[in-house]
Amino acid sequence: MTSGDSQSPVGSVDKALALVELLAEAGPEGMALRDVVAASGLNKASAHRTLQALQHRGFAEQGVDQRYRLGSRPALLVERFQREENLPTLFRPTLLAICQEVQELVHLGILEGRDVLYLDKVEPDRAMRVWSRVGRQVSVLTTALGRAMVAGEGASDAQLSAYTADAEPVVVDRFRRAVGEARERGFAMEREENEAGICCVGVALRRPTGRPVAVSITGPSNRMDGDRLDRLGHRLRDVLDASAPPGFSVAPAVVG
């Protein structure tokens, strides 16, 4: 039942948390009391009391079949933890690490209708001639952040059409092609479409609830040729996969 050899300083809390983990692993099928007892190592009375306490707080529930399942409270706490206003704080250490490594401008963004909303940015030590501002909104059509998030959410053809309503045909074609490539690569690119002389690569992240988010690396075109954009895209995926905040996962690449 324990997660290591060290003894918990508060045994009752440890028992409760261990049962929450058991119920989460059991999934929708849930567990009978005897299964909880067998898996946890608790005696029947202790397991029953702990499950009752978890039910009282919404961390567990018991169905008409008498099986115990994870309650709705954990998901609610995750949703509160991942609220939009918390995202800059949650991602700040990761953004700083990426910027320090690549010495380019790093952005955090979220989908806002048909736009990307910039939530945070970290600037490198060396000078950058890029105009960006936290709180600014830019079309998904011409940004690596937007393309990555649209690709990561697996937008249908109808959804893609909604994003491109009223856009010029050449912009629509470029956007659809870029989204398709982003799905296969696992990251999106943008070359001087949003701002002259500036290129960008972005990776989307998913979470159980809420809108998708994305992180991008931006730099001048003389430092961001095709080969470097490709290397940065793969590196960005690796870093986010290893250090994204709890509950966030890198959107998978989809080949074919």
N, C-alpha and C positions, 0 to 999 in steps of 0.2 A: 504493500500500500504506500510505502514511503518512496520519495523520489531520490533518496540518497542514504548514506550510512549515518549521517548526523541525526540526532534526535531533535524533534521539533520543540521549541521552547513552550508552546501552548498546545498540548495534546488534543484538546477538543476542537480547536480551530483546524488543526492538521487533519483530523478525521473528517470534518465537514468538507474541506477543500478536496480531499482525496475522493470522497464520494461524488462531488461535482464532476471531477475528472472522469470517474467511472461512468457516470450517466452520459457525459458528453461522448465518450468512446462507444457506448452502447447504441447511440443513435435513436431514431424514431421507434425502434422495436422495444426499447426500454429493458428493464431488468426486474425479475421477481425478487422479493426480499431474500429468498434463499441464495440467489445468485450474487446479490450484493454482499451477503455474509461471506460466501465462499471466496469472492474476489478480493474483498477488503481485509479479511482476517479479523474483523470485529465479531463480537458475539451478537446474537440475534437482538437482544434488548438494546445494546448500544447502537447497532446499525439502525434499528427502528426509531429510536429517539433522535438520532442525527438526521435521518430522512424527514422526520416530522418538523424539525427545526428548519431544514432547507425548504420544505413546503411552505412554512409560515412566511419566509422571506422571498418566495417566488423563484428560488433556485432549483426546485424540484417540483414535480407534480405526479399525482397518482391517478391513473385512468380507471375506468369501470372494470377493466381486466385485472386490476390490482397491481399492475406493473408500474414501476417508477421510471420517470423520464425527466430529462433536463427541462427546467422551467424556462419562462421567458425572460427572467431577470438578467442573466448573463448577456444576452443579445442586446438588451436595453442599455446596459452599462457600456458595452462596446460602442454602441451608436452614440452615446453621450461623449465618450472619450474621443471619438473620431469626428466630432462636429467641425464644420468648416472653420470656425474661429480658432480651433486648436491646431489645425494642420501646420501653420508656419512653425509653431513651437515644436511639434512632433517631428517635423522633417528637418529642422534647422541643423542638427549635428550631421546629418547625412549630406545636406547641401554644402556645408562647410568643408567636409572631407573631400567631396567631389571637386569643388573649386580649388582646394589646396593641391590636389593631385594633378589636375589638367591645366590649371592657371587660365581658365576661361570663365565667362559669365555663366552662372547657373540659375535657372528659374524653376519655380514651383507653380503649377497652374491647375485649374479645375474647369470643367465644362459649365458654361452659363448660357443655356439656350443654344444659339448658333455661334457663340463666341467662346474664346478662352479668357478666363479671368486670372490675371497674375496675382498670386497670393504672397509670394516672397521672392527675393533674389539675393544672390551673394556675388559680389564683384571680386575679381582677382586683384593681385597686387599690381600687375602691369596695367597700363592705361588701356581703356576700351572705348571706342567711339560707337556705342550702341545706345539708342534712345529707348529706355524701358522704364516703367514705373509700376510699383505695386498698386493694385486697384485698377489698372488699365485693362480694357477689354479689346481683343483683337479677333478677327474672324478665324474660325477653325480651318477655313479653306487654304490659308497661306501660312500656317504656322506648324512647326514640327510637333509642338505640344498638342494642338488640336487634332492633327492627323493621327498621332499616336493614340489619343483617347478614343477617337471614332473607330479606329482599327481594333483597339483593345476591347471595346464593348460589343464587337461583332455586329455592327450596324447592317441591317438588311438593305436591299436595293431601294425600298421605299423610304427608309430613314436617311440614306445617302441623298436621295432626291430632295428631302426636306431641308437638309443642310445647304444644298446648292440652289435652292429656289432664287430666281432673279439674277443668278450669276451668269457671266459671259460663258459661252460654250467652251472656249479655250481654258478658262479657269476650272470649269466643271470637269473636263477631261483630265486636266493635270491633277486635280484633287482625287478623283476616283483612282487614277493610276497610282498616286502616292499612297493612298490608303491600302490598296491591294498589295503594294510592295511592303508596306509597314506590317501587314498581317503575316507575310512570309518571313520577313527578317526579324520581327519582334521589336523594331524601332522605326521611327519615321524621320525623314530628312526634309530639309527645306533649304534651297539655295537661292539667296538674293530675291526671293519673292515677296517677303514682308518688308525688307529694308535693303536698299542697294549696298553691296559690299559686305553683307552679313549672311552667314550660313548657320544652320542649327540642326541638332539631332535630338530627338525626344523619345522617352520610354514611358508607357502608361502603366499604372498600377490599379489593381482591383481591390475591393473591400466588400465585406458581407452586405453592408447597407450604405446608402449614400452614393453620390455621383463619383465617377472615376476621376483620378488625379493623374498628373504626369510631371516628370522632371525633364528639363532640357539643358543642353550645353550649347552655348552660343559664342561665336567668335568671328573675326574678320575672314573674308574669303581667301585671303592670301595665306592663312594658317589652317583653313578648313577645306582642303581639297577632298575629292571623293574617297581616297584611301583613308585619310584621317577621320572623316565623318564615319566611315564604316568601323574603324577601330574604336572610336569613342562610343558608338552605339552599342557595340558588344561589351565594352568596359562598363558603360553606364548600367546595362542590364545586370552585370555581375555584381556591381557595388550595391545596387538597389535590392537585388535578391538576397544579399548578405546582411544589409543594414537598414532596410526599410522599417518603419515603426511596426509594432505588433498589429496584426490584423490586415496588413497590406501585403499583396503579392504581385509580382511582376506579371503582366498580361502575357500569356504564352504565345509563341510564334505558331502560326498555322500554315503548314506547307500543303500546297495542292488546293 
